[in-house]
Amino acid sequence: MGSLLIARDVLLPQQKLAPILLKVPLGPLSPRQRLILACLISMTPGTISVGEENDGRILIVHSLYGAADPDAVISHLKNRYETIVAKLPI
């Protein structure tokens, strides 16, 4: 369903898009945990992980809807995904 909403927003003239590159600060995660986190974020419609900075302490994420409230998007990614991935024993 999310992919259909993205397609609609991209194709319709009344676009709701507010794209932004976000710098998401990460807690102490192993390289494998960072990889899983980046993959989970990329599977979420409207977001894609594009890189890392500061030896993996910052994840760069492109969000199609994040410019309106970047802090809310960062908070959502950290609370929804990072907290789960941090518990993985890898």
C-alpha positions as CSV (number, residue, x, y, z in Angstrom):
1,M,0.0,0.0,0.0
2,G,2.8,2.4,0.9
3,S,4.4,2.0,-2.6
4,L,1.1,3.0,-4.2
5,L,0.9,6.1,-2.1
6,I,4.4,7.1,-3.1
7,A,3.6,6.5,-6.8
8,R,0.5,8.6,-6.4
9,D,2.4,11.5,-4.8
10,V,5.1,11.4,-7.4
11,L,2.7,11.3,-10.4
12,L,0.0,13.8,-9.3
13,P,0.5,17.5,-9.9
14,Q,-0.5,18.3,-6.3
15,Q,2.6,16.7,-4.9
16,K,2.9,16.3,-1.1
17,L,6.6,15.6,-1.3
18,A,9.1,17.4,0.9
19,P,12.4,15.6,0.2
20,I,15.3,16.0,2.5
21,L,18.6,14.3,3.4
22,L,18.6,13.5,7.1
23,K,21.6,12.8,9.4
24,V,20.4,10.3,11.9
25,P,22.7,9.9,14.9
26,L,23.1,6.3,15.9
27,G,23.9,4.7,19.2
28,P,26.6,2.1,19.5
29,L,25.7,-0.5,16.9
30,S,27.9,-3.2,15.3
31,P,28.5,-3.1,11.6
32,R,26.0,-5.9,11.1
33,Q,23.4,-4.0,13.1
34,R,24.0,-0.9,11.1
35,L,23.5,-2.9,7.9
36,I,20.3,-4.3,9.1
37,L,19.1,-0.9,10.2
38,A,19.9,0.6,6.8
39,C,18.1,-2.2,5.0
40,L,15.0,-1.8,7.2
41,I,14.9,1.9,6.6
42,S,15.3,1.4,2.9
43,M,12.4,-1.0,2.8
44,T,10.1,1.6,4.3
45,P,8.2,3.5,1.6
46,G,9.5,7.0,1.1
47,T,12.9,6.5,2.8
48,I,16.2,5.1,1.7
49,S,19.6,4.8,3.4
50,V,22.3,6.5,1.3
51,G,25.4,6.4,3.5
52,E,27.3,6.7,6.7
53,E,29.5,9.3,8.4
54,N,31.7,9.5,11.4
55,D,32.6,5.8,11.3
56,G,29.0,4.7,11.3
57,R,27.8,7.0,14.1
58,I,25.6,8.9,11.6
59,L,23.3,7.3,9.0
60,I,22.4,9.5,6.0
61,V,18.7,8.9,5.0
62,H,16.8,10.4,2.1
63,S,13.1,10.9,3.1
64,L,10.5,12.0,0.6
65,Y,8.3,13.6,3.3
66,G,10.8,14.6,5.9
67,A,11.4,18.3,5.2
68,A,8.2,19.4,7.0
69,D,9.4,18.0,10.3
70,P,12.9,16.4,10.1
71,D,13.2,15.9,13.9
72,A,10.0,13.8,13.9
73,V,11.3,11.6,11.1
74,I,14.6,11.1,12.9
75,S,12.8,10.3,16.1
76,H,10.6,7.8,14.4
77,L,13.5,6.0,12.7
78,K,15.4,5.8,16.0
79,N,12.4,4.7,18.1
80,R,10.8,2.3,15.6
81,Y,13.9,0.7,14.1
82,E,17.1,1.4,15.9
83,T,15.8,0.3,19.3
84,I,14.8,-3.1,17.8
85,V,18.0,-3.6,15.9
86,A,20.2,-2.6,18.9
87,K,18.7,-5.6,20.8
88,L,19.8,-8.1,18.1
89,P,22.7,-10.3,19.4
90,I,24.9,-9.9,16.3
